């Protein structure tokens, strides 16, 4: 790049070329501008002399990267800042918009990063005012853009900036400059009020919005979300917000009905969300509320701008804030409430009628009504709240709009039907039960009145038809509404005998519906989507009904059962439970392919079984006894469907829990008879036939089934039943499966997961008697299995999908071995004592497997990473001598992966690596640094390895310090353990790291930062005792705070 013309041509290609190779070449050639600090002066030369906007863009973006990523000297940063403000003043008006935007971002970034370093950076508002006072429209716009970008820049978190420093900058900016900027925006809005539709109006409004959207408390709410919390504006803003002209200016700008109307509403939304305690007294707050109410009432009356969907959505959010920030009594006592609530009701009904256009916005309105009715019990005012008049209309409007929408949703095959996502649907219905329970008697009567003819129609249709689909969809909506009403009882504790009677009446409608859905030709329609939606709605209803009125947490209600007895003959919870189990059994019998319904059914069954009381009650039911005794394809045809194979684990987990609730060895053995027959059949299958599809699918199913049974063993006694049944007779079948199917993940995954469950010492279930060898025998089987799998999977050529073909199986092996090593059910010293190679062989093959996975792939697949680092933590904790016996290349790769793991964003992985490093360094400290003599093989090895890889361990210590200094993590206590042990094994290494870190900071900060390092070791002794570690952890916390202070 000998000339400026060549640079401009290269920049043109960088930003405009359609050829990716040409663009890549240009980018590679020009990257020196953003990486090398020597090129900062050249960037300035380009800005001064280039005519191409793309060259200017390169200079600006390169400087932005340098300022963000490099630690530049303070004076250089001040010089760049001064240059930029002068450049924007002289050349800003003639720049291309994208160049101007980039330069303003650069100016604001360097201002933010230097905010705490020098007063000159904090003069930014005064300098922006110079632009506003020049009179020229272009300069005025630049001034507003600078302030707008500055507020946004300060408010957003930059990854390279420590969170503590970020918060200090934001707090200082909030206290020093933000209110002044907000006043500037208001002044601009007033001055520009007659300049309708101008760009300056929009910029002023955006500046107000940026100020009001500032994260005042540092809570960092999600800006991508519609939800905003209370706006915690400082007290000094009080006079401005209590001034009625502030609110009015935003209403006035909205009334202009320009492109920026939405921004005006967004400002009003944030003002409506202002904390209640800001106002001087109740009178001032009521005046503010009345003004808000009057302004929104005028919008409702005139309908200004509401044809625009963005405006409509923002206005719905604004109305929704009224009840969030104000009490019902305040709303009712506000001037013009009766007219306002009438208009809001009309607006709500119109929105419900236009459900397709309104979309999700209507839920903000419904939330307003929901919050209002829940406050009635605390309402103490003589004035009428008028909710009795409007809420029933809102309820009817919502239900009718849902029913009206069904025809469109059924005909729109590409659109998403809300009935397909049960969880989201229940969230959307969250508001509705509160409206219903407000006038529960009339609401339940209305619901039953509209559902009766629908149910009558449903009973009369005997052939598949479009009418049947619409009818089932209406019934599904009704059922979801009833489920939501019952769910509200769990959450809010709505009680009282009248409510329980009404719960019984609307529940009876759904319970009657079950009789129709599970009889006649409907049982043969399980492939119909509308039937599936209805059954999932019924399952949701049964879940909430059970939680309310059956089980450990349920309220035993005589009134509910008395009414159910009158209506359906269900006089106690056992009969009601029988109805639920009957529905479960029917679904599992007739649904063969719909995984969603099957899983939903099984989850309900599992939930019921998991409760102590309901679990015991289930055992009394003949249907449950039949299920336990008839675990076959006739009873559960879905178990033969490959798509539902995973569901088998849940089913047998549930059945296993029921079996173990009886705590009978005889019942257990009789229940396991079907599995025994399958095991015997597979064990006797000749090798030549073992790889047939029929055998393969039988084997996979068996592994999934037995894993479910194993999951159900939650005590030593029940685990003992299962272990004695399985070992030693049948575990060899697993080795046979590995021998035949090692390269088939569909088989090895469930097989290995079964073993992973078998060795999981959950609730101390694997604690065998002191005279029992079972722990040792179980680990031997683990070793055989891992060696068999590892020795077969390693030689297999790599495939395109490495995770499915190899990594997944390897990661499960890591889980198995980690659980076995940390399960405390075997003394591993016995293997070396008696020359048993089970432990060494398992570790050897596992190390070979993990070394065969590139480190990049370990981090790319998060489940692999989780298993890998959990294994290393366990290995370094209890089997360090094995790690130290590895050859040097393997040792270096393992330690290198720990360094990479420290930097991982997952605090769990970072902590596991820190624990592993701490264990290694502690071993060195104990046996080498303060040991009397280095004689044991492990001590000799660790001394040699740390000496050979001194640079690697030095990098690890630097990485630990950089994480503490530059990042705000929740595992600093864990990291401190590793840092102290690393410091104590080599004072020279610590001294070098300290020098390297200090050299990376500006010279003017050297003395302060060096003092921070000196204080770090204050009162810390040459010891790794708990007391000394705690002292160092305290010092490290203070070190981070002081190091990042300025």
Secondary structure by P-SEA (a helix, b strand, c coil): cccaaaaaaaaaaacccccaaaaaaaaaaaccccccccaaaaaaaaaaccccaaaaaaaaaaaaaaaacccccaaaaaaaaaaaaaaaaaccccccaaaaaaaaaaaaaaaaaaccccccccaaaaaaaaaaacccaaaaaaaaaaaaaaaaaaacccccccaaaaaaaaaaaaaccaaaaaaaaaaaaaaaccccccaaaaaaaaaaaaaaaccccccccccccccccccccccccccccccaaaaaaaaaaaaccccaaaaaaaaaaaaaaccccccccaaaaaaaaaaaaaaaaaaaaaccccccaaaaaaaaaaaaaccccccaaaaaaccaaaaaaaaaaaaaaaaaaacccccccaaaaaaaaaaaaaacccccccccccccccaaaaaaaaaaaaaaaaaaaaaccccccccccaaaaaaaacccccccccaaaaaaaaaaaaaaaaaaaaaacccccaaaaaaaaaaaaaaaaaaaaaaaaaacccccaaaaaaaaaaaaaaaaaaaaaaccccccccccaaaaaaaaaaaaaaaaaaaccccccccccaaaaaaaaaccccccaaaaaaaaaaaaaaaaacccccaaaaaaaaaaaaaaaacaaaaaaaaacaaaaaaaacccccccccccccccccaaaaaaaaaaaaaaccccaaaaaaaaaaaaaaaaaaaaccccccccaaaaaaaaaaaaaaaaaaaacccaaaaaaaaaaccccccaaaaaaaaccccccccaaaaaaaaaaaacccccccccccccaaaaaaaaaaaaaaaaaaaaaaacccccccccccaaaaaaaaaaaaaaaacccccaaaaaaaccaaaaaaaaaaaaaaaaccaaaaaacaaaaaaaaaaaaaaaaccaaaaaaccaaaaaaaaaaaaaaaacccaaaaaaaaaaaaaaaaaaaaccccccccccaaaaaaaaaaaaaaaaaaaaaaaaaaaaccccccaaaaaaaaaaaaaaacaaaaaaaaaaaaaaccccaaaaaaaaaaaccccccccccaaaaaaaaaaaaaaaaaaacc
